[in-house]
Amino acid sequence: MELSGEDLLAATSVFGDRLPQAERYVEHLATSGIERGLIGPRELPRLWSRHVLNCAVVQELIGPDQRVADVGSGAGLPGLCLAIARPDLYITLIEPLERRIIWLDEVIEDLGIENVDLRRGRAEQLVGDIDVDVVTARAVSALVGLLDITLPLLRGTGQLLALKGKSAEEEIQKSKKKLDKYGVRSTEIVTVGEDVLEQPTTVVHIGL
C-alpha cells in the first residue's frame, strides 16, 4: 500500500516521524487483516483515506497524556491509529472476539507499540476495572445502544468520542432520554481533519 498524493500529505501531517509505523500497520491491514476477515477486501484501495486517517484525526479532540478506552477495537480502528499518532496517550483496546485479539496482539508486537493494553471482553465487564478519561468507538452500535456500553466506563466524568456518519444528528435525537439518564453535560457533532482530509471525520462528542 504505497502512499502517494493527498494521502501522503495527510499521513505525513497526522503521523509525523511515526509515519513508518503507520505504514507498517496498513501493511498488516492489507494482508492478514483481509485474510482473517477483519477488513473487507473492497476496502483495500481506501485503507488510508477511509479508515486509518479517518480515525487518526480524532486525536485533535484528545488532550495530552489522556487514558483512552477503545471499545470494539476490531482491526484497531480507531485505537491503534491513535496509539501510533499519539505516543503520549495510554490506550486500552477492548475486543470480545478471540481471533481479533490474536491479530491485534501480533500487530502490536510487530510494530513495537508500548502505549497499548489489550483486553479481551465486553466493555460492560471492565467497568470499574480500568480508569479512563476518554472512550472511543467506531462502527460498534447505534448511539442509543452505544451509550450503555461506553458511558459506564467513564464513571461519571470524561468524554465519549463516537465516530459517526450522516446519521449522527438522527442518532442523537433518538438517544435523548438515555442522554438525560446518564446526566450527560454536553452533546455535539464535531468535524475533525478538515485541514488534511477530503472527507473529514464526523464525531459525536459527549461530555460527562
N, C-alpha and C positions, 0 to 999 in steps of 0.2 A: 504493500500500500504506500506507494511513493507520494510524498506531499508536493503539491505544486500550486501555483496561482494564489487565489484568495485564501484557500485552506492553509497554505504555508504561512502566509502573512498572519492569519488569525492565530494559528497554532503557536507561532513564534511569540506573538504578543501575549498569549494566555499562559504558556508554559515556560517561556524564557529559557534558562540554561537547563531546565529539566525536560526539554523537548525530546531528546533521545530516549528517555524513559517512557514518555508518552507514545512515541513511535513504536517502541517495543511492545507496549500494551496493545496497540492497534494491530500489530502483527499477530498477537495471541487471539484477538477477537476474530481476525480474518481467517485464521486457520482452525485451531482447536475449538474456538468459540462457536464457529459454524458447524464443525464436525460433531460437536456434542450437543447441539441444539440450543445453545444459549443466545445465539443471534441468527436470524433468518438469512438465508443466502442472498435474498433480494436486497438486503441492507448493505451488502459489500461496497457498492460504489459510494455510499454516503456515510460510511462509518465515522469519518471525521466530522463532517458538517452536521449531520442529523443526530449523532449520538455523542461522541466524545467532546467536541467543542460545545455543543448544545448543553451538556452537563457541566463542563468545567467553568463556564462563565458565571455559574451560580455562586462562585466564590466571592463575587462582588458584594453579596449580601451577608457574608460571614466575617465577623470581627477577628482580630488576631488571637491566636492561641486558644481557640474555642474547641470544645469537645462535641463531636458530631456523631449522631447515630444515623446510619443509612438503612432504612427499613426496606426489606425485599430487594436486596442488592443485586441479585441475579448475576449479570455479567459485569458487575462493578459500576453500574450507571445509576446515580452519579458518584457513588462513594469512592471508587478508585481514581476517577478523574480528579476529584477534589484532593485526594491524598497526594497525587503526583504534583498538581499545580500548587498546593499549599502545604509544604512540609511542616509548617508551624501548627497545623491542625492535628488533633488526635481523633481518628475516625474508627468507630465500631461498625463493621459490616454485619448486618443481621439477615440471615437467609435460612429458610427452613429445609430446602431440598439438598440432600447429601451430594448429588452429582455436581451441583453448582458450587457447593462448599469446597469440594475436592479441586475443581477447576480454579476457583479463586485462590486457594492456598498455593497451588502450583504457580500461578501468575505472580502473586505477592513475593514468593521466594525467588523466582527468576528475576524479578525487577529490583529486588533488594529494598522493598518498601518497608520502612521501620515504624511509620506512624499509624499503623492499622492493627486493629484487633478483630479477629474473625469469630463470629458466634453463630453456631447452628441452632435454629429455633425460631419461634414466632416472637414478634415484638412483645406481645402480651405476657410472655413467660419471663421477660427480662426486666419488667417494671420493678424498680427498687433495687435491681442488681447492678445497674450501670448508672453513672452520673453524667448527664449530658446537658449542653446549653442549646443545641440545635438538633432538630430531626429533619432529615431529607427523605423524600420519596418520589419515585418516578414510575408510572405505569403499574401501580400496585392496586389501586381501588378508586372508585368514585369518592369524592371528598367526604360525603356523608358517612361512608364506611371507614374511610381513612382516619378520621378524627379519633375513633375509638381505638384504633391500632397504634396511633402515634402519640397523641397528646399525653396519655398517662406516663410516658417515658420522661416527660419534662418535669413532672412532679410540681406543677403549679407555676413554673417560671421558665421562660425561654422562647424559642421560636420554631415554628414548623415551616419548612420550605417545600411546597408541593409543586413539582414541575407538571404543568398542565398545558392544554391546547386551547382551542377556540371555545371549549365548553366551560371555561373557568368561571365566568360570571353566573351561568346557569347552575353550576355545581354549588356555588356559594349560596345562592338563593334557596336551594333545596336543603341546605345544611343549617339554616338559621336557628332552628330550635336546638340543635346539638351544639352549635357555637355558643349559644346562651348557657346551655347546661354546663359547659366546661369553663364558663367565665372568661371567655376569650376577650382580650382587651382591644385588639385591632385585627382587622381582616382587610387586606388589599391585594389587588392584582398589580404586580410589577413586571416590567420587561427589562431583561439584562442582556448584555452582549451586543447592544445596538451599534456600538462603535467598531465591532470586529466581525459580526456575522450578518450574512444576507438575510437570514431569517432568525431574528432574536428569540430568546427563550422566555416563555411566559411562566411566571411563578405566582402561585397563591401564597402570600406571606401572612402567616397567622402568629400573632404575638400574645403571650400569656403574661 
